[in-house]
Every structure is written in structure tokens, then in C-alpha cells.
């Protein structure tokens, strides 16, 4: 079973997201499922060009220099083509947090994960200890296995984590909501699936998010669900 974690450390690094440390936390969750991830970074433009045999691609990246316009580099096109083929073949993709803004020069990424980042519109309030709830339409979804509601507050499974609460992101047709947050009286979906093979998970700003066992459980459940047709995975609670 092959899992690749792609981390944007160079071309797709940004000043806000410590993706090296969050990819370490993602790898920890993958290992708690009995899998050994392959770590790749954007320090090589061919990092994503070969996805043959990869069962799950996890993308943990930013968009690059926020003060520079997106610039196309033909050296990255084989990687974009490989991701497109991977998705078209129904293979699993998990995009985490700031990966909503990844690969800004390539419109196809937003189509694959069902969102993007609109500068001046998309954003978030200040990071804080926050509650993320299952969407009403997804309460019984397997990604919430082992997650419970807060008695007297909500009947939906919750994740409590110190994190950013993304809002006002474009939502593409075909997204199946999984979870979100209520902020200033409005409900914002920040996690969804597409075609049963792809998930966008808006949590995971920095190490503080992954200090929440509920957040780690959600991520482990997402991976198990994405790989459900290939393997049955058991969580090692001591490693999670």
C-alpha cells in the first residue's frame, strides 16, 4: 500500500504555514495505521511526475510567495498531468488545509479538490481553540468513527482543535459536505468529499492542531475511508 505525502517547502512555501512540521504530524497518523509514507517535496519539479502505484496522495502545501503572481513553469506540467490521471483513475487524494491554495498557476487543482482560495475574499478569523462539527448531512459518515458530540451542546460529532477556521472559500458543484464550523452566526463547510475518492480537509494549520487527538482521529478516519476498497486499516491507539 503506497502513500505519498507531498510538502511544499520551496516553490509552494508561504510565510504562514509550517508545512514541514505538519507533514511530520500527518506521517505520524499514517504510521499509526500501519503504513509507511513516502515523503516528497517541491524542491524537485518532478516530485509528482510519477504516481504509478501510488494508492493515496496527500498534499500539504501553500501557494508560494504571496507577493508574486503565479508563474507557470513547464517543468511542473508532468506532475500536474500525473495528478490529473491519478484522480481520473479514481485513486485517492487528500488535500489538507492550505493546500486549497496550492498550485495557483494550475486551474485543474481546484477542480480536483473542489475549492480554491480567492484573495481578498477567502480568509479566517484569528486562530483559536475551535469546534468543528459534522455537517448535518454527514453525521453517520465513517470519518467520524470514534468522535462524539458534546452533551447538551450538539448532537453531531465534533473535533476540538487549536486551528484556523477557513471561510468564504469557493465551493464547487459535486462537493459532499463532511464538517464545518459556525462563526458569527454563519455555517462554513471546511471539509468535504468528491466522488468518494477525494477529500479536502481544512484543518491542520500548525502543530497545535495536531495536538488534538480528535483532529488526529479525523485524519486517520479520512485515510481509512479513502483506502476502504483496497485495505482494512486498524488504528494503533498508542501511536495515534
Buried (B, 14 or more C-beta within 10 A) or exposed (E): EBBBBBBBBEBBBBEEBEBBEBBBBBBBBBBBBEBEBEBBBBEEBEBBBEBEEBBBBBBBBBBBBEEEEEEEEEEBEBBBBBBBEBBEEEBBBBBBBBBBBBBBBBEEBBBBBBBBBEEEEBBBEEBEEBBBBBBEEBEEBEBBBBBEBEEEEEEBBBBBBBBBBBBBBEBBEEBBBBBBBEBEEEEBBBBBBBEEBBBBBBBBBBEEBBEBBBBBBBBBBBBBBBBEEEEEBEBEEEEB
